[in-house]
Amino acid sequence: MNGVGARVEGVRYSYGAGEALRGVDLAVGAGEQVVLLGPNGAGKTTLTRLLVALRRPSAGRVTVGDWDVAGRRPDEMARRVGYAFQHADQQLFARSIEEDVAFGPRCLGRRRPAVGALLEELGLGARARLHPYDVPAPTRKLVALAGVLAMEPPLLVLDEPTAGLDHEQRDVVLAALRRRAAAGVTVLSVSHDLAFVAEAADRVVVMREGRIVADRRARELLYDREALAELGLRPPATVEVSVGLGLQGRPVRAHEVVAAMRGIRWREELSE
Amino acid sequence: MTALVALNRVSFSYPGAERPALEAVSLEVLPGEVIAATGAAGAGTSTLLLVATGFAPRIVGGTLTGVRTIAAARCGVVFARPWTQLTGLCPTVRDEVAFGPASRGLARADVLAAAERALERLGIAHLAARDPAQLSGGELQRVVVAAALALEPEVLALDDPAAELDPEAADALYDALPGLAAAGAAVLLATPDLGRAARVATRAVAMADGRIVAEGAPEKVLTGTEVARLARAAGCPPPWPMDLAALRRRVAPDTAR
């Protein structure tokens, strides 16, 4: 599966009196893994909604691959852009988890979509026949993600994909996203979770008050304590441990940090 | 001190559920406490909040067994999905936050004062004139917490209240909790955010499969932090919990890196 890129140029958007986007330019390359960071109300979610035609900019141009979004309906955009809402419940409606996940591919004309493997991948296999509302809210988030992945879109747009998830579920989501990334799928996520950034981002775009204020390589930004502090952020635990222990090679992902820690000899007894 | 809420071997099942969501749970909630409940998805922390505040089974249905005593005059609950509890009736954030105290039949001046205090406390006074339907997810979450706070509850139950907040707002919200508790209210928190919970909680309970599996000081119970996970994976020996300072002390002086 090859990814598609997306581009917004000179984009503005207003909710009534307040301007949520004040001239945004952003190009995401095919296959890139980008996280949008920024304080609440910065315009992150608004920006992502322009990519699926759920909102139309008051000025500027939005393209996904070679499609100009202005001429497309949201259901057409869904063929190229898989969008997982911040609130999973906004996109669940079927009577069972498997039907919900199969809905998207059915709409694309696949008669018998094979959703079993996908449900297994997200740890939902045993719950396939349950009603989506009979599983806990964090699990519903995985159901919504499965529904998006089932359509195999070349661009994934995920709004807070790890918010509210426990460790195990986070690991499941990260593994699923890594597989898509390895297959070339483009992923644009909105997140406040720097541990997620560490695991899943190549590039971080920071928004504030409707504008892009920084655009950095993820690895570079996560070790830039000053820049993070300016954004009101603290480095993720992986970077704290790496810096605290003086690990080599600037690891940011958990497996990299653990590998770098392998050389350490531990004291068996702690003297106070 | 009289408990605001006392659960004695309380079990609870949602309507039509095969398995109870809470099983034989005993917990006392005292004034001034900030209790953090943690567990994997489905462990029962959200249900614990609903049962302890009387929402379950009264509002959601289901069956409760065991002995539950709720002495608190008012309980405020903030659900994990904040938009589900907007009234949908209020054109501004100020009205939304004032809705609770107004429903209590307070005098108009008191209603407005309670709303202003809650808005200030959550740092969202600047949103007061906005339409709640047009807020971002994180802004909305703070509005809903403010609305619960404006009720001046004796028990405030918060279900993952910072899930959608940016880190600064999340810190501010968590850091405000001890202050609420010091004012005589108890805070009951369900959260996967062990780091922030450990900072503000006076007591923690760990849950699994509807049961309380550990209870005590936060630093004893909330051991699943990121640093501890990395340390464990890298073969660092116990004791747990492990924070960065403890991890650094564990490194042998002559170690090569």
Interface residues (C-beta under 8 A of the other chain):
Chain A: Y15 G16 G18 G38 P39 N40 G41 T45 Q86 H87 D89 D134 V135 P136 A137 P138 T139 E160 A163 G164 L165 D166 H167 E168 Q169 H192 L194 A195 G232 L233 R234 P236 A237 T238 E240 V241 G244 L245 G246 L247 Q248 A254 V257 V258 A260 M261 R262 G263 I264 R265 W266 R267 E268 L270
Chain B: A17 G39 A40 A41 G42 S46 A80 R81 W83 R130 D131 Q134 L135 S136 G137 G138 E139 R142 D160 A163 E164 L165 D166 P167 E168 A169 A170 P192 G224 T225 E226 V227 R229 L230 A231 A233 A234 G235 C236 P237 L244 L247 R248 R249 R250 V251 A252 D254 T255 A256 R257
